[in-house]
Amino acid sequence: MEENRVALLGLVVENPESVEELNSLLHQYKDYIIGRMGLPYRERKVNIISIVLDAPADAISALSGKAGMLPGVSCKAVYSKLSDA
């Protein structure tokens, strides 16, 4: 069984048309999501979203990759060095 990792996904959404598909994608990974914070930056017409996950590295990588492939969405993952206790 693969070890879970704690990670932060940082997303910048520049295309409002991708929001519905992004939310659907996040819903698919809801069991791994610890918390989510979204900040609309209206002056620059972007949304910044932080997602905290506790999940297998493969799931984190898959979510990050799928989100980053959406039009107008940039995504990066930062992994903790924590291991299962």
Beta strands, then each sheet from edge to edge (+ up, - down):
strand 1: 4-13
strand 2: 33-41
strand 3: 46-56
strand 4: 73-79
sheet 1: 2+ 3- 1+ 4-
end
